[in-house]
Amino acid sequence: MNRIFSNLDQNELDFQSEVTEYCANEIEPHVENIEQGKMDIFDVIKPMGKKRYIGTSYPEEYGGLNKSLKHELILDEAISYHSLPVGLSRWCSIYPASLILNFNKTEKLGKYIESLCKGEKIGCFCFTEPDAGSDLSRMKTIYEKDEANSELILNGEKRFITNGSIADVLVVYGRNGACIVESKWQGVEVIEEYQLMGLHGLHLGHLKFNNVHIPQENVLFYQEIATDSTGKKKGGKTLAISSMQQFLSVERVTLSVQTLSVARRAIEVAIDYSREREQFKKSISEFEGISFKIAHMVTNYEAGRALLEKAVNNINDGYLAAMAKLFVCQNSYKICDEAIQILGGIGYTNKYPVERYARDVRLYRIGGGTDEIMQYIIQKGVYRK
């Protein structure tokens, strides 16, 4: 099966070969132990820091490789081909560093970038709330000024936070700002770590912030919330939503790369099995009921590749990123489900990994923007154009 990206230059091809070998040797042997809870996922991720694979696109002085977005996505593909939970956890862990760089806060917060890139600290970003999923105008988490000492005070809740229950360094979005928060600070509380249908090994947390004091140097951005004539804080679109917009295309393209790599693996398993499995004195690959499924799976994979590459080449186009995520995540799940069908009963057991693939990719039709939100964005783009 073709890898996701075509027309790679020699540097990118060399990097692809390098990370493919690394993931086969250092991730694949541990996948089942992570799946069964016998090994923590960060026992696999932290050593990547020594190879500078956690912060691939970050400056070398912070422990990165100073590579391009394309290199980052090549790595995402290589990791997620073996383990989607590892791919997602690694990507979310480095997220606070991207905010520090984008808001030009490296002078005071560069220490966080280095510790995250080297795998010394675990990161996460906190956005979704119990009452604010797709409707982020309902976000309740806020920052308020402590006039006495120029600090901000954080109150609120966040849930479904990847790495949230174990993270050291958090980006916490409020209605009116975002800050770098350390989990060891007083008032930061882990309420729950969710048990998931798939993505076993993922540390998905529910967090509460109770009067957490934020030093001024840890503030990424902040704006006081306007009030109406009665003194009540106004609702509507938040500053956090506006700030988040610039990162959404990269996030959705990254998630699409991760899930499409799992679809590729599922197709390969299904093809190999269909050649080996015999019924009625011949390989089941010779039956059109099976081979036509493979034809559709490969067609949808190739169509996803083409759309995804177009989105990567136009990375600031949120309309294209939404289309890529919608098409790729929907069809990756269908591909994994068809792989189970081709394997039959044995595909529904853990003797083969296809049942895990289907469970893992299912979340990607929800996280990072639901299918329905992607369709909303697409139709708005259609009418605007």
Backbone torsions as a table, in degrees:
resi	resn	phi	psi	omega
1	MET	NA	139.5	177.5
2	ASN	-65.9	140.6	170.6
3	ARG	-66.2	167.9	-174.0
4	ILE	-64.8	-44.4	-172.2
5	PHE	-97.9	136.7	176.2
6	SER	-110.4	172.0	176.7
7	ASN	54.8	40.8	176.1
8	LEU	-78.5	144.3	175.1
9	ASP	-79.8	175.9	-173.7
10	GLN	-63.4	-37.9	178.5
11	ASN	-62.3	-42.8	179.6
12	GLU	-68.8	-38.0	177.3
13	LEU	-65.0	-40.6	178.5
14	ASP	-63.8	-41.6	179.1
15	PHE	-65.6	-39.7	177.9
16	GLN	-60.4	-45.1	178.2
17	SER	-63.0	-40.9	-178.9
18	GLU	-63.0	-49.5	-176.2
19	VAL	-75.0	-28.8	176.0
20	THR	-62.1	-44.9	178.5
21	GLU	-65.7	-42.8	-180.0
22	TYR	-59.9	-47.5	-176.7
23	CYS	-65.8	-37.2	177.6
24	ALA	-63.8	-35.6	-176.4
25	ASN	-89.1	-33.7	-170.7
26	GLU	-109.1	-13.6	179.0
27	ILE	-111.8	-51.6	-175.6
28	GLU	-50.7	-43.3	-178.2
29	PRO	-64.4	-16.4	-174.4
30	HIS	-107.4	-1.1	-173.2
31	VAL	-59.1	-47.2	-177.9
32	GLU	-66.9	-36.3	177.8
33	ASN	-65.2	-37.9	175.5
34	ILE	-66.5	-45.0	-179.5
35	GLU	-57.8	-39.7	-176.3
36	GLN	-91.5	3.5	178.1
37	GLY	76.7	17.9	-179.8
38	LYS	-90.0	-8.2	-177.3
39	MET	-147.8	135.8	178.4
40	ASP	-76.6	142.0	-174.4
41	ILE	-61.4	-31.4	-178.3
42	PHE	-79.9	-7.5	170.1
43	ASP	-69.1	-20.7	175.3
44	VAL	-93.7	-35.8	-175.1
45	ILE	-76.9	-43.5	-175.0
46	LYS	-57.5	-41.1	177.6
47	PRO	-61.6	-20.6	176.9
48	MET	-62.0	-25.3	179.6
49	GLY	-61.0	-32.7	179.2
50	LYS	-68.3	-28.0	176.9
51	LYS	-91.2	-0.2	-178.1
52	ARG	65.1	29.0	-179.5
53	TYR	-89.9	-14.1	177.2
54	ILE	-73.7	-42.5	-180.0
55	GLY	-110.7	52.0	-174.9
56	THR	-49.7	-44.4	-174.6
57	SER	-93.4	7.8	-176.9
58	TYR	-96.1	157.1	-177.1
59	PRO	-57.5	148.0	-177.7
60	GLU	-62.0	-32.2	-178.7
61	GLU	-65.9	-16.3	177.7
62	TYR	-101.0	1.5	-178.7
63	GLY	99.9	15.8	177.6
64	GLY	-101.6	-170.8	179.7
65	LEU	-111.7	-3.7	179.9
66	ASN	56.8	38.3	-179.6
67	LYS	-92.1	174.6	-178.2
68	SER	-85.3	171.7	174.3
69	LEU	-58.8	-37.9	-180.0
70	LYS	-60.5	-42.0	177.0
71	HIS	-61.7	-41.5	178.9
72	GLU	-60.1	-42.4	-178.8
73	LEU	-72.2	-33.2	174.5
74	ILE	-61.9	-41.2	177.3
75	LEU	-67.0	-42.4	177.7
76	ASP	-57.2	-42.6	179.0
77	GLU	-62.8	-45.5	-177.1
78	ALA	-63.9	-42.4	-179.1
79	ILE	-69.0	-49.4	-173.7
80	SER	-69.3	-22.9	174.0
81	TYR	-57.2	-33.5	178.9
82	HIS	-94.9	-40.3	-176.5
83	SER	-153.7	111.5	177.7
84	LEU	-67.1	-39.4	176.9
85	PRO	-59.8	-39.2	178.1
86	VAL	-64.7	-43.8	179.5
87	GLY	-60.7	-45.0	-178.4
88	LEU	-68.5	-43.4	-178.2
89	SER	-64.6	-42.6	179.0
90	ARG	-62.5	-46.0	-177.3
91	TRP	-63.9	-42.1	-180.0
92	CYS	-70.2	-30.8	-177.3
93	SER	-64.5	-34.0	-176.6
94	ILE	-88.1	-6.1	-173.2
95	TYR	-55.8	-42.9	179.2
96	PRO	-55.9	-33.4	179.6
97	ALA	-63.3	-36.2	-179.3
98	SER	-65.7	-36.4	178.4
99	LEU	-69.0	-40.9	179.0
100	ILE	-60.2	-42.6	178.7
101	LEU	-68.3	-44.4	-175.7
102	ASN	-67.4	-28.7	179.2
103	PHE	-98.4	12.5	175.6
104	ASN	53.5	48.3	-179.3
105	LYS	-111.1	24.1	-173.3
106	THR	-68.0	-29.4	-176.8
107	GLU	-60.2	-41.4	-177.6
108	LYS	-100.1	-23.3	-173.9
109	LEU	-115.9	9.0	-179.8
110	GLY	-59.2	-27.1	179.8
111	LYS	-60.1	-32.5	179.0
112	TYR	-70.7	-40.6	179.4
113	ILE	-59.0	-47.2	-177.7
114	GLU	-62.7	-45.4	-178.2
115	SER	-67.2	-31.7	177.6
116	LEU	-73.5	-44.8	-180.0
117	CYS	-62.5	-36.8	-177.5
118	LYS	-83.2	-4.7	179.5
119	GLY	79.1	13.1	179.0
120	GLU	-78.4	-27.7	178.1
121	LYS	-127.4	154.9	177.3
122	ILE	-107.4	134.6	-178.4
123	GLY	-114.7	167.1	173.8
124	CYS	-159.8	165.1	172.1
125	PHE	-124.8	136.9	-171.5
126	CYS	-113.0	110.5	-176.4
127	PHE	-128.9	-55.4	-175.8
128	THR	-67.3	142.3	179.2
129	GLU	-125.2	165.7	177.9
130	PRO	-55.6	-36.8	-179.2
131	ASP	-105.8	2.8	-177.2
132	ALA	-133.2	88.5	176.2
133	GLY	-100.9	-95.3	175.5
134	SER	-71.3	-32.3	-179.4
135	ASP	-92.3	85.1	-175.2
136	LEU	-76.4	-6.5	174.4
137	SER	-68.6	-13.1	178.7
138	ARG	-89.3	5.4	-179.3
139	MET	-57.3	131.1	-177.6
140	LYS	-107.7	-22.4	-179.6
141	THR	-60.3	130.1	-178.3
142	ILE	-136.8	159.2	170.7
143	TYR	-111.1	136.2	176.1
144	GLU	-127.8	148.1	-178.6
145	LYS	-76.1	137.5	167.7
146	ASP	-101.0	96.9	-173.2
147	GLU	-61.5	-23.6	-175.6
148	ALA	-66.3	-36.1	-175.3
149	ASN	-135.9	18.1	176.1
150	SER	63.6	18.7	175.7
151	GLU	-91.5	166.9	168.7
152	LEU	-105.0	151.5	177.6
153	ILE	-116.6	126.2	-174.9
154	LEU	-105.0	130.9	172.8
155	ASN	-137.3	137.6	177.4
156	GLY	155.2	-175.8	178.4
157	GLU	-133.5	148.1	174.9
158	LYS	-136.6	141.7	178.2
159	ARG	-137.2	167.3	-176.2
160	PHE	60.0	43.0	-176.6
161	ILE	-98.8	111.5	178.4
162	THR	-63.1	128.0	-175.1
163	ASN	74.0	-0.6	-171.7
164	GLY	-57.6	-35.5	-175.2
165	SER	-79.4	-10.5	-178.5
166	ILE	-130.0	-0.5	-173.5
167	ALA	-67.2	148.5	174.4
168	ASP	-95.8	-37.7	-174.7
169	VAL	-122.5	122.8	-175.2
170	LEU	-121.9	138.7	162.9
171	VAL	-95.7	120.0	-179.4
172	VAL	-114.6	118.0	177.0
173	TYR	-87.7	133.6	169.1
174	GLY	-115.5	179.4	178.7
175	ARG	-58.9	-33.2	-169.4
176	ASN	-123.0	22.2	178.0
177	GLY	168.2	-177.1	176.6
178	ALA	-148.6	142.9	-178.4
179	CYS	-140.0	158.4	170.4
180	ILE	-88.2	122.7	-175.7
181	VAL	-121.5	140.5	175.4
182	GLU	-99.4	134.7	-175.7
183	SER	-64.9	-20.8	-178.9
184	LYS	-79.4	-8.8	-178.3
185	TRP	-70.1	147.8	179.1
186	GLN	-61.9	133.6	178.7
187	GLY	101.2	-9.3	176.1
188	VAL	-90.3	121.0	-173.3
189	GLU	-130.0	131.6	171.9
190	VAL	-91.0	115.5	-179.0
191	ILE	-82.9	-39.1	-172.1
192	GLU	-161.6	149.2	165.6
193	GLU	-113.8	120.5	-174.1
194	TYR	-73.1	145.2	170.5
195	GLN	-96.5	128.3	-168.0
196	LEU	-110.9	155.1	174.1
197	MET	-61.4	-42.7	178.6
198	GLY	-134.6	-165.6	-179.9
199	LEU	53.1	42.9	-179.8
200	HIS	-61.0	139.9	-175.9
201	GLY	100.5	-17.5	179.1
202	LEU	-70.9	134.7	176.9
203	HIS	-96.0	89.8	-176.2
204	LEU	-100.9	113.8	-169.2
205	GLY	-112.9	158.5	170.9
206	HIS	-115.4	121.3	-172.5
207	LEU	-120.0	150.5	175.0
208	LYS	-129.1	141.3	-179.5
209	PHE	-120.4	117.0	-175.4
210	ASN	-116.3	99.5	178.6
211	ASN	50.8	49.0	178.8
212	VAL	-78.9	124.6	-179.4
213	HIS	-87.8	124.9	-176.5
214	ILE	-109.0	120.1	176.0
215	PRO	-62.5	148.4	-178.0
216	GLN	-55.8	-35.8	-177.1
217	GLU	-68.6	-16.7	-179.7
218	ASN	-93.4	3.5	-179.7
219	VAL	-83.2	122.5	175.8
220	LEU	-82.4	-47.8	172.4
221	PHE	-158.6	153.8	-177.2
222	TYR	-157.4	143.4	175.8
223	GLN	-149.7	134.3	178.9
224	GLU	-65.8	141.8	179.0
225	ILE	-78.1	131.6	179.3
226	ALA	-68.7	152.3	177.7
227	THR	-120.6	157.2	177.0
228	ASP	-87.1	-171.5	-175.1
229	SER	-65.6	-20.4	179.4
230	THR	-91.9	-4.0	-178.3
231	GLY	92.6	0.4	179.9
232	LYS	-79.4	137.3	179.6
233	LYS	-66.5	134.5	-178.2
234	LYS	-75.2	149.4	176.8
235	GLY	-97.2	-150.0	178.4
236	GLY	91.3	-162.0	-177.0
237	LYS	-63.6	132.2	-175.8
238	THR	-95.0	160.0	174.4
239	LEU	-61.5	-34.3	179.7
240	ALA	-62.8	-40.5	178.9
241	ILE	-63.4	-44.9	179.9
242	SER	-60.7	-42.0	-179.9
243	SER	-66.4	-37.6	-175.0
244	MET	-69.0	-24.7	-174.3
245	GLN	-54.1	-38.2	-175.0
246	GLN	-69.4	-16.4	-178.0
247	PHE	-101.7	-10.6	-170.7
248	LEU	-67.8	-38.6	-178.2
249	SER	-63.1	-45.2	178.7
250	VAL	-62.9	-42.2	178.9
251	GLU	-60.1	-46.6	-175.2
252	ARG	-70.7	-34.8	174.9
253	VAL	-67.0	-41.5	179.3
254	THR	-62.8	-46.2	179.1
255	LEU	-62.3	-35.5	178.9
256	SER	-66.9	-41.5	177.2
257	VAL	-61.1	-44.4	-178.6
258	GLN	-61.4	-47.7	-176.2
259	THR	-72.9	-33.2	179.8
260	LEU	-68.3	-30.3	177.3
261	SER	-66.7	-32.8	176.0
262	VAL	-69.2	-39.6	177.6
263	ALA	-60.5	-41.2	177.2
264	ARG	-59.4	-43.4	179.7
265	ARG	-63.6	-40.9	-180.0
266	ALA	-63.4	-40.5	178.2
267	ILE	-63.0	-43.7	-179.5
268	GLU	-61.8	-41.7	177.8
269	VAL	-63.6	-43.9	-178.0
270	ALA	-65.2	-41.3	178.8
271	ILE	-63.5	-47.8	-179.7
272	ASP	-60.4	-43.4	-178.9
273	TYR	-66.1	-42.0	-177.5
274	SER	-64.9	-26.9	176.7
275	ARG	-76.4	-34.7	-174.8
276	GLU	-85.6	-33.8	-174.6
277	ARG	-76.6	128.0	179.6
278	GLU	-114.3	137.4	172.8
279	GLN	-143.4	142.7	-179.7
280	PHE	53.5	38.4	172.7
281	LYS	70.5	19.7	173.8
282	LYS	-153.7	161.7	179.5
283	SER	-62.4	139.6	-178.4
284	ILE	-67.8	-14.1	175.6
285	SER	-65.3	-18.4	179.8
286	GLU	-82.6	-9.0	177.6
287	PHE	-90.5	130.6	-177.4
288	GLU	-63.5	-27.1	176.9
289	GLY	-59.2	-28.3	178.0
290	ILE	-94.9	-50.7	-174.4
291	SER	-64.6	-30.4	176.8
292	PHE	-69.4	-33.0	174.7
293	LYS	-62.3	-45.7	178.4
294	ILE	-59.7	-41.0	179.4
295	ALA	-59.1	-45.4	179.2
296	HIS	-66.7	-40.4	-179.6
297	MET	-61.8	-46.7	-178.9
298	VAL	-67.7	-38.8	178.7
299	THR	-61.3	-46.1	179.3
300	ASN	-66.2	-34.9	176.8
301	TYR	-64.2	-47.4	-178.4
302	GLU	-65.8	-38.2	177.2
303	ALA	-64.6	-39.9	176.9
304	GLY	-62.9	-41.3	176.7
305	ARG	-57.2	-48.0	-176.3
306	ALA	-63.5	-44.6	-179.1
307	LEU	-67.6	-38.5	-179.6
308	LEU	-67.3	-43.0	177.0
309	GLU	-61.2	-38.4	177.9
310	LYS	-63.9	-40.3	179.2
311	ALA	-66.1	-39.5	178.6
312	VAL	-64.6	-40.8	-179.4
313	ASN	-72.2	-13.7	176.9
314	ASN	-129.1	57.4	-165.7
315	ILE	-62.9	-21.4	179.9
316	ASN	-89.0	2.5	-179.9
317	ASP	-92.8	98.4	-178.2
318	GLY	-64.3	-27.9	178.1
319	TYR	-63.6	-46.4	178.3
320	LEU	-68.4	-40.2	179.3
321	ALA	-62.1	-39.3	178.1
322	ALA	-65.8	-41.7	177.3
323	MET	-62.1	-43.7	179.5
324	ALA	-61.4	-46.9	-178.6
325	LYS	-63.6	-45.4	-179.9
326	LEU	-58.6	-53.0	-175.4
327	PHE	-66.8	-47.4	-175.6
328	VAL	-66.6	-46.0	-176.0
329	CYS	-70.2	-39.0	175.8
330	GLN	-62.8	-47.8	-174.6
331	ASN	-76.5	-27.2	174.5
332	SER	-64.2	-40.7	176.7
333	TYR	-64.7	-43.1	178.3
334	LYS	-61.6	-40.3	179.3
335	ILE	-62.0	-45.6	-179.7
336	CYS	-65.9	-37.7	178.5
337	ASP	-66.3	-40.5	178.0
338	GLU	-67.6	-32.4	176.2
339	ALA	-62.0	-41.2	175.4
340	ILE	-60.1	-43.7	-178.2
341	GLN	-62.0	-40.4	-179.5
342	ILE	-66.1	-38.3	179.1
343	LEU	-76.9	-17.6	178.6
344	GLY	70.9	-145.1	-175.5
345	GLY	-56.0	-40.6	-178.0
346	ILE	-67.6	-23.5	177.9
347	GLY	-71.1	-19.9	-179.7
348	TYR	-89.7	-0.4	176.2
349	THR	-104.8	172.3	178.9
350	ASN	-88.1	14.3	174.0
351	LYS	-69.5	-28.2	175.3
352	TYR	-122.8	152.5	-173.3
353	PRO	-82.9	-1.7	-172.3
354	VAL	-65.3	-31.3	177.9
355	GLU	-66.7	-35.0	176.2
356	ARG	-66.8	-41.8	179.1
357	TYR	-58.0	-44.3	-178.7
358	ALA	-64.5	-42.1	178.9
359	ARG	-65.5	-39.1	-176.9
360	ASP	-68.5	-47.9	-173.9
361	VAL	-74.4	-15.9	-176.7
362	ARG	-60.1	-34.2	-179.3
363	LEU	-63.5	-27.7	-173.4
364	TYR	-71.1	-10.1	172.2
365	ARG	-85.5	-1.2	178.6
366	ILE	-118.4	-54.7	-177.2
367	GLY	-68.9	148.0	-179.6
368	GLY	74.6	13.5	-176.4
369	GLY	111.9	119.5	-176.9
370	THR	-68.0	164.4	174.4
371	ASP	-52.2	-40.7	-175.6
372	GLU	-67.9	-39.8	177.2
373	ILE	-66.6	-38.2	177.8
374	MET	-62.0	-40.9	178.9
375	GLN	-65.1	-37.1	177.4
376	TYR	-62.0	-45.4	179.4
377	ILE	-62.9	-42.1	-177.8
378	ILE	-64.2	-48.0	-178.4
379	GLN	-65.2	-32.4	175.6
380	LYS	-64.7	-39.4	177.9
381	GLY	-66.3	-38.8	178.9
382	VAL	-60.2	-49.4	-176.6
383	TYR	-72.6	-31.3	178.2
384	ARG	-67.8	-40.5	-179.8
385	LYS	-70.9	NA	NA
